[in-house]
Amino acid sequence: MRNDRGSNPRPGEISLAHCGILFLDEIAEFPRGVLDVLREPLETGVINISRASRSAEYPARFQLVAAMNPCPCGHLGDPIKACRCTAEQTSRYQGRISGPLLDRIDLQVQVPAQAAETILSKSGNEQTSTQVRTKVIAAHEQQLQRQGCNNAHLQNSALERHCKLDEASRALLIQAMNKLGLSARAYHRILRVARTIADLEQQQDIQLKHVTEAIGYRRMDTTRQSK
């Protein structure tokens, strides 16, 4: 992910995605060492490249979007096609995404195979892109008015101040952390996601349902813990 020529460090895909989206398809196929380079910029918004003769720092505040199969053959959990992978093969494949990197991915969702009838039919409850855009803009404006920055940039005391939980929500989050073995970093990211879900509903306070939904997005944490 770095475009280096000799000892002259140059910006690569991570910095080229600054203020945009970095999409990695089949993320589990990337070498683990390459993927772990993402950890620093996802946390700090910058990337440092050091070479023998010089070092350089480049901006790298981007939104990471990644996709991967559930197993090497791609059919784990498929109701139609049987998975051909052993448990060891599946575990090794999913383990290519390190725990520290997974900690930094806010939303982890499984997209199951859909029947043709589901794909071709409409329930009438779908939201249009315009409707979704309106909700996102309203949530963004609410965040700026409340704290002067996006929820993703809340840190330390500001995070605790603007992401207060009631007793029921706090108890649920503690239970989830203990059961799933979540880190402090994952805890903070759940708080930010719950705050964002509440903002999308134009709610002033984070409610139990918002925390429940945010925990539900830690899909890969749940999968690894169940093994």
KOLNUTI-419859 format. One record per residue (C-alpha): chain; x, y, z; residue number from 1. Coordinates in steps of 0.5 Angstrom, whole numbers. Example, Ala and Ser with C-alpha at 12.3 -4.5 7.8 and 13.67 -1.06 7.14 Angstrom:
# residues 2
<margu cadena="A" px="25" py="-9" pz="16" num="1"/>
<margu cadena="A" px="27" py="-2" pz="14" num="2"/>
//
This chain:
# residues 227
<margu cadena="A" px="0" py="0" pz="0" num="1"/>
<margu cadena="A" px="6" py="4" pz="-1" num="2"/>
<margu cadena="A" px="9" py="7" pz="-7" num="3"/>
<margu cadena="A" px="16" py="7" pz="-5" num="4"/>
<margu cadena="A" px="22" py="8" pz="-10" num="5"/>
<margu cadena="A" px="29" py="7" pz="-7" num="6"/>
<margu cadena="A" px="30" py="11" pz="0" num="7"/>
<margu cadena="A" px="25" py="16" pz="-2" num="8"/>
<margu cadena="A" px="18" py="15" pz="1" num="9"/>
<margu cadena="A" px="12" py="17" pz="-3" num="10"/>
<margu cadena="A" px="5" py="16" pz="-1" num="11"/>
<margu cadena="A" px="1" py="10" pz="-3" num="12"/>
<margu cadena="A" px="-6" py="8" pz="-3" num="13"/>
<margu cadena="A" px="-8" py="10" pz="4" num="14"/>
<margu cadena="A" px="-6" py="17" pz="3" num="15"/>
<margu cadena="A" px="-9" py="18" pz="-4" num="16"/>
<margu cadena="A" px="-16" py="16" pz="0" num="17"/>
<margu cadena="A" px="-15" py="21" pz="5" num="18"/>
<margu cadena="A" px="-22" py="25" pz="6" num="19"/>
<margu cadena="A" px="-25" py="19" pz="2" num="20"/>
<margu cadena="A" px="-26" py="12" pz="2" num="21"/>
<margu cadena="A" px="-21" py="6" pz="1" num="22"/>
<margu cadena="A" px="-25" py="0" pz="-1" num="23"/>
<margu cadena="A" px="-21" py="-7" pz="0" num="24"/>
<margu cadena="A" px="-25" py="-13" pz="-4" num="25"/>
<margu cadena="A" px="-23" py="-20" pz="-2" num="26"/>
<margu cadena="A" px="-19" py="-17" pz="4" num="27"/>
<margu cadena="A" px="-17" py="-23" pz="7" num="28"/>
<margu cadena="A" px="-13" py="-25" pz="1" num="29"/>
<margu cadena="A" px="-8" py="-19" pz="3" num="30"/>
<margu cadena="A" px="-2" py="-21" pz="6" num="31"/>
<margu cadena="A" px="-3" py="-20" pz="14" num="32"/>
<margu cadena="A" px="3" py="-15" pz="14" num="33"/>
<margu cadena="A" px="0" py="-11" pz="9" num="34"/>
<margu cadena="A" px="-7" py="-10" pz="13" num="35"/>
<margu cadena="A" px="-3" py="-9" pz="19" num="36"/>
<margu cadena="A" px="0" py="-2" pz="16" num="37"/>
<margu cadena="A" px="-8" py="0" pz="16" num="38"/>
<margu cadena="A" px="-8" py="0" pz="24" num="39"/>
<margu cadena="A" px="-4" py="7" pz="25" num="40"/>
<margu cadena="A" px="-8" py="11" pz="20" num="41"/>
<margu cadena="A" px="-14" py="8" pz="22" num="42"/>
<margu cadena="A" px="-13" py="11" pz="29" num="43"/>
<margu cadena="A" px="-9" py="17" pz="28" num="44"/>
<margu cadena="A" px="-11" py="20" pz="21" num="45"/>
<margu cadena="A" px="-4" py="20" pz="19" num="46"/>
<margu cadena="A" px="2" py="15" pz="16" num="47"/>
<margu cadena="A" px="9" py="15" pz="18" num="48"/>
<margu cadena="A" px="14" py="12" pz="13" num="49"/>
<margu cadena="A" px="21" py="11" pz="15" num="50"/>
<margu cadena="A" px="27" py="10" pz="10" num="51"/>
<margu cadena="A" px="35" py="9" pz="11" num="52"/>
<margu cadena="A" px="36" py="17" pz="9" num="53"/>
<margu cadena="A" px="29" py="20" pz="11" num="54"/>
<margu cadena="A" px="22" py="19" pz="14" num="55"/>
<margu cadena="A" px="16" py="22" pz="12" num="56"/>
<margu cadena="A" px="9" py="23" pz="15" num="57"/>
<margu cadena="A" px="3" py="24" pz="10" num="58"/>
<margu cadena="A" px="-5" py="25" pz="12" num="59"/>
<margu cadena="A" px="-9" py="19" pz="12" num="60"/>
<margu cadena="A" px="-16" py="20" pz="14" num="61"/>
<margu cadena="A" px="-20" py="16" pz="10" num="62"/>
<margu cadena="A" px="-26" py="11" pz="11" num="63"/>
<margu cadena="A" px="-24" py="4" pz="10" num="64"/>
<margu cadena="A" px="-30" py="-1" pz="7" num="65"/>
<margu cadena="A" px="-28" py="-8" pz="6" num="66"/>
<margu cadena="A" px="-31" py="-15" pz="4" num="67"/>
<margu cadena="A" px="-29" py="-22" pz="5" num="68"/>
<margu cadena="A" px="-32" py="-29" pz="4" num="69"/>
<margu cadena="A" px="-34" py="-33" pz="10" num="70"/>
<margu cadena="A" px="-29" py="-38" pz="8" num="71"/>
<margu cadena="A" px="-24" py="-40" pz="3" num="72"/>
<margu cadena="A" px="-30" py="-43" pz="-2" num="73"/>
<margu cadena="A" px="-35" py="-38" pz="0" num="74"/>
<margu cadena="A" px="-40" py="-42" pz="2" num="75"/>
<margu cadena="A" px="-40" py="-42" pz="9" num="76"/>
<margu cadena="A" px="-47" py="-41" pz="12" num="77"/>
<margu cadena="A" px="-50" py="-42" pz="5" num="78"/>
<margu cadena="A" px="-57" py="-45" pz="5" num="79"/>
<margu cadena="A" px="-56" py="-48" pz="-2" num="80"/>
<margu cadena="A" px="-49" py="-50" pz="-3" num="81"/>
<margu cadena="A" px="-45" py="-54" pz="2" num="82"/>
<margu cadena="A" px="-39" py="-51" pz="5" num="83"/>
<margu cadena="A" px="-33" py="-55" pz="3" num="84"/>
<margu cadena="A" px="-28" py="-52" pz="8" num="85"/>
<margu cadena="A" px="-26" py="-56" pz="14" num="86"/>
<margu cadena="A" px="-26" py="-52" pz="21" num="87"/>
<margu cadena="A" px="-19" py="-51" pz="21" num="88"/>
<margu cadena="A" px="-19" py="-48" pz="14" num="89"/>
<margu cadena="A" px="-24" py="-43" pz="16" num="90"/>
<margu cadena="A" px="-21" py="-41" pz="22" num="91"/>
<margu cadena="A" px="-14" py="-40" pz="19" num="92"/>
<margu cadena="A" px="-18" py="-36" pz="13" num="93"/>
<margu cadena="A" px="-22" py="-31" pz="18" num="94"/>
<margu cadena="A" px="-15" py="-31" pz="22" num="95"/>
<margu cadena="A" px="-12" py="-27" pz="17" num="96"/>
<margu cadena="A" px="-15" py="-21" pz="20" num="97"/>
<margu cadena="A" px="-12" py="-19" pz="26" num="98"/>
<margu cadena="A" px="-15" py="-18" pz="33" num="99"/>
<margu cadena="A" px="-12" py="-11" pz="33" num="100"/>
<margu cadena="A" px="-14" py="-9" pz="26" num="101"/>
<margu cadena="A" px="-21" py="-12" pz="27" num="102"/>
<margu cadena="A" px="-22" py="-7" pz="33" num="103"/>
<margu cadena="A" px="-21" py="-1" pz="29" num="104"/>
<margu cadena="A" px="-27" py="-3" pz="24" num="105"/>
<margu cadena="A" px="-33" py="0" pz="27" num="106"/>
<margu cadena="A" px="-39" py="-4" pz="23" num="107"/>
<margu cadena="A" px="-38" py="-12" pz="22" num="108"/>
<margu cadena="A" px="-44" py="-15" pz="18" num="109"/>
<margu cadena="A" px="-45" py="-21" pz="15" num="110"/>
<margu cadena="A" px="-49" py="-21" pz="8" num="111"/>
<margu cadena="A" px="-53" py="-28" pz="7" num="112"/>
<margu cadena="A" px="-54" py="-30" pz="0" num="113"/>
<margu cadena="A" px="-61" py="-28" pz="-2" num="114"/>
<margu cadena="A" px="-66" py="-32" pz="-6" num="115"/>
<margu cadena="A" px="-68" py="-30" pz="-13" num="116"/>
<margu cadena="A" px="-75" py="-28" pz="-10" num="117"/>
<margu cadena="A" px="-72" py="-23" pz="-5" num="118"/>
<margu cadena="A" px="-68" py="-20" pz="-10" num="119"/>
<margu cadena="A" px="-73" py="-19" pz="-15" num="120"/>
<margu cadena="A" px="-79" py="-17" pz="-11" num="121"/>
<margu cadena="A" px="-80" py="-10" pz="-7" num="122"/>
<margu cadena="A" px="-83" py="-10" pz="0" num="123"/>
<margu cadena="A" px="-85" py="-3" pz="-1" num="124"/>
<margu cadena="A" px="-81" py="-1" pz="6" num="125"/>
<margu cadena="A" px="-74" py="1" pz="2" num="126"/>
<margu cadena="A" px="-71" py="8" pz="3" num="127"/>
<margu cadena="A" px="-69" py="12" pz="-3" num="128"/>
<margu cadena="A" px="-62" py="14" pz="-3" num="129"/>
<margu cadena="A" px="-65" py="21" pz="-3" num="130"/>
<margu cadena="A" px="-68" py="19" pz="4" num="131"/>
<margu cadena="A" px="-62" py="16" pz="7" num="132"/>
<margu cadena="A" px="-58" py="22" pz="5" num="133"/>
<margu cadena="A" px="-63" py="27" pz="8" num="134"/>
<margu cadena="A" px="-62" py="23" pz="15" num="135"/>
<margu cadena="A" px="-55" py="23" pz="14" num="136"/>
<margu cadena="A" px="-54" py="30" pz="13" num="137"/>
<margu cadena="A" px="-59" py="32" pz="19" num="138"/>
<margu cadena="A" px="-55" py="27" pz="24" num="139"/>
<margu cadena="A" px="-48" py="30" pz="21" num="140"/>
<margu cadena="A" px="-51" py="37" pz="23" num="141"/>
<margu cadena="A" px="-54" py="35" pz="30" num="142"/>
<margu cadena="A" px="-47" py="32" pz="31" num="143"/>
<margu cadena="A" px="-43" py="39" pz="29" num="144"/>
<margu cadena="A" px="-48" py="43" pz="33" num="145"/>
<margu cadena="A" px="-47" py="39" pz="40" num="146"/>
<margu cadena="A" px="-40" py="37" pz="40" num="147"/>
<margu cadena="A" px="-37" py="41" pz="34" num="148"/>
<margu cadena="A" px="-34" py="35" pz="30" num="149"/>
<margu cadena="A" px="-36" py="28" pz="28" num="150"/>
<margu cadena="A" px="-38" py="22" pz="33" num="151"/>
<margu cadena="A" px="-32" py="19" pz="30" num="152"/>
<margu cadena="A" px="-27" py="24" pz="32" num="153"/>
<margu cadena="A" px="-30" py="24" pz="39" num="154"/>
<margu cadena="A" px="-24" py="23" pz="44" num="155"/>
<margu cadena="A" px="-23" py="22" pz="52" num="156"/>
<margu cadena="A" px="-27" py="26" pz="56" num="157"/>
<margu cadena="A" px="-32" py="29" pz="50" num="158"/>
<margu cadena="A" px="-33" py="22" pz="48" num="159"/>
<margu cadena="A" px="-36" py="20" pz="55" num="160"/>
<margu cadena="A" px="-40" py="27" pz="56" num="161"/>
<margu cadena="A" px="-43" py="26" pz="49" num="162"/>
<margu cadena="A" px="-44" py="18" pz="49" num="163"/>
<margu cadena="A" px="-47" py="18" pz="56" num="164"/>
<margu cadena="A" px="-51" py="11" pz="58" num="165"/>
<margu cadena="A" px="-57" py="9" pz="62" num="166"/>
<margu cadena="A" px="-56" py="4" pz="67" num="167"/>
<margu cadena="A" px="-59" py="-2" pz="63" num="168"/>
<margu cadena="A" px="-55" py="0" pz="57" num="169"/>
<margu cadena="A" px="-49" py="0" pz="61" num="170"/>
<margu cadena="A" px="-50" py="-7" pz="64" num="171"/>
<margu cadena="A" px="-51" py="-9" pz="57" num="172"/>
<margu cadena="A" px="-45" py="-7" pz="54" num="173"/>
<margu cadena="A" px="-41" py="-9" pz="60" num="174"/>
<margu cadena="A" px="-44" py="-16" pz="59" num="175"/>
<margu cadena="A" px="-42" py="-16" pz="52" num="176"/>
<margu cadena="A" px="-35" py="-14" pz="53" num="177"/>
<margu cadena="A" px="-34" py="-20" pz="58" num="178"/>
<margu cadena="A" px="-38" py="-25" pz="54" num="179"/>
<margu cadena="A" px="-34" py="-23" pz="47" num="180"/>
<margu cadena="A" px="-27" py="-21" pz="50" num="181"/>
<margu cadena="A" px="-28" py="-14" pz="47" num="182"/>
<margu cadena="A" px="-22" py="-9" pz="48" num="183"/>
<margu cadena="A" px="-23" py="-2" pz="51" num="184"/>
<margu cadena="A" px="-22" py="1" pz="44" num="185"/>
<margu cadena="A" px="-28" py="-4" pz="41" num="186"/>
<margu cadena="A" px="-32" py="-1" pz="47" num="187"/>
<margu cadena="A" px="-31" py="6" pz="45" num="188"/>
<margu cadena="A" px="-32" py="5" pz="38" num="189"/>
<margu cadena="A" px="-39" py="2" pz="40" num="190"/>
<margu cadena="A" px="-41" py="8" pz="44" num="191"/>
<margu cadena="A" px="-39" py="12" pz="38" num="192"/>
<margu cadena="A" px="-44" py="8" pz="33" num="193"/>
<margu cadena="A" px="-49" py="8" pz="38" num="194"/>
<margu cadena="A" px="-49" py="15" pz="39" num="195"/>
<margu cadena="A" px="-49" py="16" pz="31" num="196"/>
<margu cadena="A" px="-55" py="11" pz="31" num="197"/>
<margu cadena="A" px="-59" py="15" pz="36" num="198"/>
<margu cadena="A" px="-57" py="21" pz="32" num="199"/>
<margu cadena="A" px="-60" py="18" pz="25" num="200"/>
<margu cadena="A" px="-66" py="18" pz="29" num="201"/>
<margu cadena="A" px="-66" py="25" pz="32" num="202"/>
<margu cadena="A" px="-65" py="22" pz="39" num="203"/>
<margu cadena="A" px="-62" py="27" pz="44" num="204"/>
<margu cadena="A" px="-60" py="21" pz="49" num="205"/>
<margu cadena="A" px="-57" py="14" pz="47" num="206"/>
<margu cadena="A" px="-62" py="9" pz="49" num="207"/>
<margu cadena="A" px="-62" py="1" pz="50" num="208"/>
<margu cadena="A" px="-64" py="-1" pz="43" num="209"/>
<margu cadena="A" px="-58" py="4" pz="40" num="210"/>
<margu cadena="A" px="-53" py="0" pz="44" num="211"/>
<margu cadena="A" px="-56" py="-7" pz="42" num="212"/>
<margu cadena="A" px="-56" py="-5" pz="35" num="213"/>
<margu cadena="A" px="-49" py="-3" pz="36" num="214"/>
<margu cadena="A" px="-46" py="-9" pz="39" num="215"/>
<margu cadena="A" px="-50" py="-13" pz="34" num="216"/>
<margu cadena="A" px="-45" py="-10" pz="29" num="217"/>
<margu cadena="A" px="-39" py="-13" pz="32" num="218"/>
<margu cadena="A" px="-41" py="-19" pz="28" num="219"/>
<margu cadena="A" px="-33" py="-22" pz="27" num="220"/>
<margu cadena="A" px="-32" py="-21" pz="35" num="221"/>
<margu cadena="A" px="-38" py="-26" pz="36" num="222"/>
<margu cadena="A" px="-36" py="-31" pz="31" num="223"/>
<margu cadena="A" px="-29" py="-31" pz="34" num="224"/>
<margu cadena="A" px="-31" py="-32" pz="41" num="225"/>
<margu cadena="A" px="-36" py="-38" pz="39" num="226"/>
<margu cadena="A" px="-31" py="-42" pz="36" num="227"/>
//
